[in-house]
């Protein structure tokens, strides 16, 4: 049965492709949404780009007919039919405005004008009308008015079922002993993704285990890194960190996603592997590190200086990790970690970049780390990954439970979506790190709070 979906502004700003996401159903866009898009269209960030794309798409439909009456979207949707129309909230004297006023809601607010337009459609049409918004409060208000509501879920994954990158497989003692001897184990009926890890566990002795990586067919292989592998004074402290380093130090893996809570070591391991791959193994020429500029809590306002001066504050967690990795003897000024980091930046070997400036670039021969990637939309992550040039490795790290972007959650952020969508690809590897290794206090905070 054909339905009409009334789209809120934040749906269009989240993804300009949302106009194509409703198959052969109809779309209605309230006039208040058009007015809000107009406010965003001059912005140079991702919201502005989505606003401009939506406005251009609407303009291409406008030349085909009257948007107030409805225009077929067959060309826009590559063959899928359905109509798009722009609807108004009517005059302030109609009964739908009275419903808004009865709740004490501000009639001048754009959100409430959007709800009135949806209410009118519900009573005008003989088909189901569904209000789609990523704003939880607005969905609650729509529900109070008797509207059917939905979140925009085209680019969502279920957090509880998110790909972890490894699973436990029960085997015999003899098979584990054989694996340690031969470094490979043939096992029938393996249901593993490319580069997924297997924790081999003895059925008779659960403490007797081994780590393997799926290499296709019926074959499990030993990890590429040795049991005593370390980078400087950094060594993996648990099995998940060993898995992560195995992926990070494998040049055949072009995309690595690391998910984990505070203190699990995802950023530190990524930086350590990047330095190791550049200076020890010579697989890449430069290390590029970036993170979204999304503040925690209240922002402190404008920062002084040029681009590098402004980035200094946002990138301080990266500097902390780099200085820890480059620690030397304090008596030798040549081994001063701050000086070493400064030298790497002056030589251009280490680049700290704002994501704002990454669009349009082609990045070859780089080890790229995108930290705090949970604050990126799927489209933003797509833009970043598509910058990868020849022989570039992309590493995305973050914690979907610590999102500061108001329009994203654990299931719709770019990091979770990429980890899930790429799990069938041979050039991708993923690990979910579960144990905090920062300190006893940090581990307790992650567990109890």
C-alpha positions as CSV (number, residue, x, y, z in Angstrom):
1,X,0.0,0.0,0.0
2,X,1.3,3.5,-0.9
3,X,2.3,5.6,2.0
4,X,3.1,9.3,2.4
5,X,6.2,10.2,4.4
6,X,6.5,13.7,5.9
7,X,10.2,14.5,6.2
8,X,11.6,16.7,9.0
9,X,14.5,19.0,8.2
10,X,17.1,16.9,10.1
11,X,16.4,13.9,7.9
12,X,17.4,15.9,4.8
13,X,20.4,17.4,6.5
14,X,21.5,13.9,7.8
15,X,21.5,12.5,4.2
16,X,20.5,14.2,1.0
17,X,19.9,10.7,-0.4
18,X,16.9,10.4,1.9
19,X,14.7,11.5,-0.9
20,X,15.5,8.2,-2.6
21,X,15.0,6.0,0.4
22,X,11.3,5.5,0.3
23,X,10.9,3.3,-2.8
24,X,7.6,3.9,-4.6
25,X,6.0,5.8,-1.7
26,X,5.2,9.5,-1.7
27,X,7.1,12.2,0.1
28,X,5.7,15.5,1.6
29,X,8.0,18.3,2.6
30,X,6.4,21.0,4.8
31,X,7.2,24.6,3.7
32,X,8.8,25.2,7.1
33,X,11.4,22.6,6.2
34,X,12.2,24.6,3.0
35,X,12.7,27.7,5.1
36,X,15.0,25.8,7.4
37,X,17.0,24.4,4.5
38,X,17.5,28.0,3.3
39,X,19.2,28.9,6.6
40,X,21.7,26.0,6.1
41,X,22.5,26.3,2.4
42,X,25.3,28.9,2.8
43,X,27.1,26.8,5.4
44,X,30.4,25.3,4.4
45,X,30.1,22.2,6.5
46,X,28.4,18.8,5.7
47,X,24.9,20.2,6.8
48,X,25.3,23.0,4.2
49,X,26.3,20.5,1.5
50,X,23.3,18.3,2.2
51,X,21.0,21.4,2.2
52,X,22.3,22.5,-1.2
53,X,21.9,19.0,-2.7
54,X,18.3,18.7,-1.5
55,X,17.5,22.2,-2.8
56,X,19.0,21.3,-6.2
57,X,17.0,18.1,-6.3
58,X,13.8,19.9,-5.5
59,X,14.6,22.5,-8.2
60,X,15.1,19.7,-10.8
61,X,11.6,18.4,-9.9
62,X,10.1,21.9,-10.0
63,X,10.7,22.1,-13.8
64,X,8.7,18.9,-14.3
65,X,5.5,20.1,-12.7
66,X,3.9,21.9,-9.8
67,X,5.4,20.8,-6.4
68,X,2.3,22.0,-4.6
69,X,0.3,19.3,-6.5
70,X,3.0,16.6,-6.5
71,X,5.7,15.7,-9.0
72,X,6.8,12.2,-10.0
73,X,10.3,11.3,-8.7
74,X,10.9,8.5,-11.2
75,X,14.0,10.3,-12.7
76,X,15.3,11.2,-9.2
77,X,14.9,7.6,-8.0
78,X,16.4,5.9,-11.0
79,X,13.1,4.3,-12.0
80,X,11.3,4.0,-8.7
81,X,8.0,6.0,-8.8
82,X,6.3,8.0,-6.1
83,X,5.5,11.7,-5.9
84,X,7.0,14.6,-4.0
85,X,5.0,17.6,-2.9
86,X,5.6,20.6,-0.8
87,X,2.8,21.3,1.8
88,X,2.0,24.3,3.9
89,X,0.6,24.5,7.5
90,X,-2.4,26.5,6.4
91,X,-3.8,29.5,8.2
92,X,-3.4,30.0,11.9
93,X,-7.2,29.8,12.4
94,X,-7.6,26.2,11.4
95,X,-8.4,23.4,13.8
96,X,-4.9,21.8,13.6
97,X,-3.3,25.0,15.0
98,X,-5.8,24.9,17.8
99,X,-4.5,21.4,18.7
100,X,-1.0,22.9,18.9
101,X,-2.2,25.8,21.1
102,X,-4.1,23.4,23.4
103,X,-0.8,21.9,24.4
104,X,0.7,25.4,25.0
105,X,3.2,25.0,22.1
106,X,4.6,28.1,20.4
107,X,2.8,28.5,17.0
108,X,5.7,30.5,15.6
109,X,8.2,27.7,16.0
110,X,9.2,25.9,12.8
111,X,8.9,22.4,14.4
112,X,5.3,23.0,15.3
113,X,4.5,24.3,11.7
114,X,5.9,21.1,10.4
115,X,3.6,19.1,12.7
116,X,0.6,21.1,11.6
117,X,1.4,20.3,8.0
118,X,1.6,16.6,8.8
119,X,-1.7,16.7,10.7
120,X,-3.4,18.3,7.7
121,X,-2.1,15.6,5.4
122,X,-3.2,12.8,7.7
123,X,-6.8,14.1,7.5
124,X,-6.7,14.9,3.8
125,X,-5.3,11.6,2.4
126,X,-6.8,8.1,2.3
127,X,-3.3,6.6,2.6
128,X,-1.1,6.2,5.7
129,X,0.9,9.3,6.7
130,X,4.1,8.8,8.6
131,X,6.1,11.6,10.1
132,X,9.9,10.9,9.8
133,X,12.3,12.8,12.1
134,X,15.6,12.2,13.8
135,X,14.6,14.6,16.6
136,X,13.4,12.4,19.5
137,X,11.4,15.3,21.2
138,X,9.6,16.1,17.9
139,X,8.7,12.4,17.5
140,X,7.2,12.5,21.0
141,X,5.2,15.6,20.2
142,X,4.0,14.1,16.9
143,X,2.9,10.9,18.8
144,X,0.9,13.1,21.2
145,X,-1.0,14.5,18.2
146,X,-1.9,11.0,16.9
147,X,0.6,10.9,14.1
148,X,2.5,7.8,13.1
149,X,6.2,8.5,13.6
150,X,9.5,6.9,12.6
151,X,13.2,7.5,12.7
152,X,15.2,7.6,9.5
153,X,16.8,4.2,9.6
154,X,18.2,3.6,6.1
155,X,21.8,3.8,7.4
156,X,21.3,2.1,10.8
157,X,22.7,-1.0,12.4
158,X,21.6,-2.8,15.5
159,X,24.2,-2.0,18.2
160,X,23.5,-5.4,20.0
161,X,24.3,-7.3,16.7
162,X,27.2,-5.1,15.6
163,X,30.0,-7.1,14.1
164,X,32.7,-7.6,16.8
165,X,35.4,-9.0,14.5
166,X,36.0,-12.2,16.4
167,X,34.1,-15.2,17.8
168,X,34.9,-18.2,20.1
169,X,35.1,-21.6,18.4
170,X,35.2,-24.8,20.6
171,X,37.8,-27.3,19.4
172,X,39.6,-30.3,20.9
173,X,42.9,-30.1,22.8
174,X,44.6,-32.0,19.9
175,X,43.4,-29.4,17.4
176,X,44.8,-26.5,19.5
177,X,48.1,-28.4,19.8
178,X,48.2,-29.0,16.1
179,X,47.5,-25.3,15.4
180,X,50.4,-24.2,17.6
181,X,52.6,-26.7,15.7
182,X,51.5,-26.1,12.1
183,X,50.3,-22.4,12.5
184,X,47.2,-23.4,10.4
185,X,44.1,-25.4,11.2
186,X,41.6,-26.8,8.6
187,X,38.1,-26.6,10.0
188,X,34.9,-27.5,8.1
189,X,31.7,-25.3,8.3
190,X,33.4,-22.1,9.3
191,X,30.9,-19.3,9.4
192,X,33.4,-16.4,9.6
193,X,33.8,-13.1,7.7
194,X,37.0,-12.2,5.8
195,X,39.7,-11.4,8.3
196,X,37.5,-12.3,11.3
197,X,39.4,-13.7,14.2
198,X,38.7,-17.0,16.0
199,X,39.4,-17.6,19.7
200,X,40.0,-21.4,19.6
201,X,39.0,-22.8,23.0
202,X,39.4,-26.4,24.2
203,X,36.2,-28.1,25.0
204,X,37.8,-30.0,27.9
205,X,40.0,-27.2,29.2
206,X,38.6,-23.7,28.6
207,X,41.9,-22.1,29.6
208,X,43.7,-23.8,26.8
209,X,43.2,-21.3,23.9
210,X,44.8,-20.0,20.7
211,X,44.2,-17.0,18.4
212,X,43.6,-17.5,14.7
213,X,42.5,-15.4,11.8
214,X,40.2,-16.6,9.0
215,X,41.9,-16.6,5.6
216,X,39.1,-18.0,3.5
217,X,37.8,-21.5,2.6
218,X,38.2,-23.9,5.6
219,X,41.5,-22.4,6.8
220,X,42.4,-20.7,10.0
221,X,45.9,-19.2,10.2
222,X,48.1,-17.9,13.0
223,X,48.4,-14.2,13.5
224,X,51.0,-12.4,11.5
225,X,52.5,-10.9,14.6
226,X,54.5,-13.0,17.1
227,X,53.3,-13.6,20.7
228,X,56.0,-11.3,22.0
229,X,55.5,-8.6,19.4
230,X,55.9,-5.1,20.6
231,X,56.5,-1.6,19.2
232,X,59.0,0.3,21.4
233,X,57.7,-0.1,24.9
234,X,54.2,-0.8,23.7
235,X,53.0,-4.4,23.7
236,X,49.4,-5.8,23.4
237,X,47.9,-6.5,26.9
238,X,44.9,-8.7,25.9
239,X,43.7,-10.8,22.9
240,X,41.7,-8.0,21.4
241,X,44.7,-5.7,21.3
242,X,46.7,-8.5,19.6
243,X,44.0,-8.8,17.0
244,X,44.0,-5.1,16.4
245,X,47.7,-4.9,16.0
246,X,47.6,-7.9,13.6
247,X,45.2,-5.9,11.3
248,X,47.0,-2.6,11.8
249,X,50.4,-4.1,10.7
250,X,49.0,-6.0,7.8
251,X,49.5,-4.0,4.6
252,X,46.9,-6.1,2.7
253,X,44.2,-4.7,5.0
254,X,43.4,-1.3,3.6
255,X,40.6,-0.3,6.0
256,X,40.6,-1.0,9.8
257,X,37.8,-0.1,12.2
258,X,38.4,-0.2,15.9
259,X,35.5,0.2,18.4
260,X,36.1,0.3,22.1
261,X,35.4,2.3,25.3
262,X,37.6,4.7,27.0
263,X,41.1,3.3,27.8
264,X,40.9,0.2,25.6
265,X,43.9,1.4,23.6
266,X,42.4,1.9,20.2
267,X,44.0,5.3,19.5
268,X,47.3,4.4,21.1
269,X,47.6,1.1,19.1
270,X,46.7,2.9,15.8
271,X,49.3,5.6,16.4
272,X,52.0,3.0,17.4
273,X,51.3,0.9,14.4
274,X,51.3,3.9,12.1
275,X,54.8,5.0,13.3
276,X,56.0,1.4,13.1
277,X,54.7,0.9,9.6
278,X,56.3,4.2,8.4
279,X,59.7,4.1,10.1
280,X,60.5,0.4,10.6
281,X,58.8,-1.3,7.7
282,X,58.7,1.6,5.3
283,X,55.2,0.6,4.0
284,X,53.9,4.2,4.0
285,X,55.4,7.7,3.6
286,X,53.4,9.8,6.0
287,X,51.1,9.6,9.0
288,X,47.9,11.7,8.8
289,X,45.7,12.0,11.9
290,X,42.4,13.8,12.0
291,X,39.3,13.9,14.2
292,X,35.9,15.6,14.0
293,X,35.7,19.0,15.7
294,X,32.8,18.3,18.0
295,X,33.1,19.6,21.5
296,X,32.1,17.7,24.7
297,X,29.7,19.9,26.7
298,X,29.8,23.7,26.3
299,X,32.3,25.0,23.7
300,X,34.9,27.5,24.8
301,X,34.4,29.7,21.7
302,X,36.8,30.8,19.0
303,X,40.4,29.8,19.4
304,X,43.3,32.1,18.5
305,X,45.9,31.7,15.8
306,X,46.1,30.0,12.5
307,X,44.9,26.5,11.5
308,X,47.7,24.6,13.3
309,X,47.3,26.7,16.4
310,X,43.6,26.0,16.5
311,X,44.2,22.3,15.9
312,X,46.6,22.1,18.8
313,X,43.7,22.2,21.3
314,X,41.5,19.7,19.4
315,X,44.4,17.3,18.8
316,X,45.8,17.3,22.4
317,X,44.7,13.7,23.0
318,X,46.7,12.7,19.9
319,X,49.8,14.7,21.1
320,X,49.5,12.9,24.5
321,X,49.6,9.5,22.9
322,X,52.4,10.4,20.5
323,X,54.5,11.8,23.4
324,X,53.9,8.6,25.3
325,X,55.0,6.5,22.4
326,X,58.1,8.6,21.8
327,X,59.3,8.8,25.4
328,X,63.0,8.7,25.8
329,X,65.6,9.6,28.4
330,X,64.8,13.0,29.8
331,X,68.5,13.8,30.1
332,X,68.9,13.6,26.3
333,X,67.2,16.5,24.6
334,X,67.3,14.6,21.3
335,X,64.8,12.1,22.8
336,X,62.5,14.7,24.2
337,X,59.1,13.5,23.0
338,X,57.7,17.0,22.4
339,X,60.7,17.9,20.2
340,X,60.4,14.6,18.4
341,X,56.7,15.3,17.6
342,X,57.6,18.8,16.5
343,X,60.4,17.5,14.2
344,X,58.0,15.0,12.6
345,X,55.5,17.7,11.9
346,X,58.2,20.1,10.5
347,X,59.4,17.3,8.1
348,X,55.8,16.7,7.0
349,X,56.0,13.0,8.1
350,X,53.3,13.7,10.7
351,X,50.2,15.7,9.5
352,X,47.4,16.8,11.7
353,X,44.4,17.8,9.6
354,X,40.9,19.1,10.3
355,X,38.3,17.0,8.5
356,X,37.0,20.3,7.1
357,X,40.0,20.4,4.7
358,X,40.1,16.7,3.7
359,X,37.3,17.0,1.0
360,X,38.7,17.0,-2.5
361,X,42.1,15.6,-1.5
362,X,43.7,12.5,-2.9
363,X,45.9,10.9,-0.3
364,X,48.4,8.3,-1.5
365,X,51.1,6.4,0.5
366,X,49.6,7.5,3.8
367,X,48.7,5.7,7.1
368,X,45.5,7.7,7.9
369,X,43.9,7.6,11.4
370,X,40.5,9.1,11.9
371,X,39.9,9.3,15.7
372,X,36.5,9.7,17.3
373,X,34.8,8.6,14.1
374,X,31.6,7.9,16.0
375,X,30.8,11.6,15.6
376,X,30.7,11.3,11.8
377,X,27.7,10.6,9.7
378,X,27.9,7.7,7.2
379,X,28.1,10.2,4.4
380,X,31.1,12.0,6.0
381,X,32.9,8.7,6.5
382,X,32.3,7.8,2.9
383,X,33.8,11.1,1.8
384,X,36.9,10.4,4.0
385,X,37.5,6.8,2.9
386,X,37.1,7.8,-0.8
387,X,40.1,10.2,-0.4
388,X,42.4,7.1,-0.1
389,X,44.9,7.0,-2.9
390,X,47.3,4.2,-4.0
391,X,48.8,2.3,-1.1
392,X,47.0,4.2,1.7
393,X,45.6,2.6,4.8
394,X,42.6,4.0,6.6
395,X,42.0,3.4,10.3
396,X,38.8,4.5,12.0
397,X,38.6,4.5,15.8
398,X,35.9,5.5,18.2
399,X,33.3,4.5,20.8
400,X,29.6,4.5,19.6
401,X,28.5,4.9,23.3
402,X,30.2,8.3,23.5
403,X,28.6,10.4,20.7
404,X,28.5,14.2,20.9
405,X,26.8,14.8,17.6
406,X,23.1,15.5,18.4
407,X,21.8,13.8,15.3
408,X,23.7,10.5,15.7
409,X,23.4,7.5,18.0
410,X,25.0,4.1,18.5
411,X,23.3,2.6,15.5
412,X,23.4,5.5,12.9
413,X,26.9,6.9,13.3
414,X,29.4,6.4,10.5
415,X,31.8,4.2,12.4
416,X,29.2,1.6,13.3
417,X,27.8,1.6,9.7
418,X,31.2,1.1,8.1
419,X,32.2,-1.7,10.5
420,X,28.9,-3.5,9.6
421,X,28.8,-2.7,5.8
422,X,32.5,-3.6,5.2
423,X,32.5,-6.9,7.1
424,X,32.3,-9.0,3.9
425,X,35.3,-7.3,2.3
426,X,38.7,-8.8,2.1
427,X,40.5,-5.5,2.5
428,X,38.7,-4.7,5.7
429,X,39.3,-5.8,9.3
430,X,37.5,-5.0,12.5
431,X,37.9,-5.5,16.2
432,X,35.8,-4.5,19.2
433,X,38.1,-3.9,22.2
434,X,36.3,-4.6,25.4
435,X,38.9,-4.3,28.3
436,X,40.1,-0.9,29.5
437,X,43.9,-1.0,30.1
438,X,44.4,2.7,30.9
439,X,44.3,2.3,34.7
440,X,42.3,0.5,37.4
441,X,40.3,3.7,38.0
442,X,39.5,4.1,34.3
443,X,38.4,0.5,34.0
444,X,36.1,0.8,37.0
445,X,34.6,4.1,35.6
446,X,33.9,2.4,32.2
447,X,32.3,-0.5,34.0
448,X,30.3,1.2,36.7
449,X,29.3,4.6,35.3
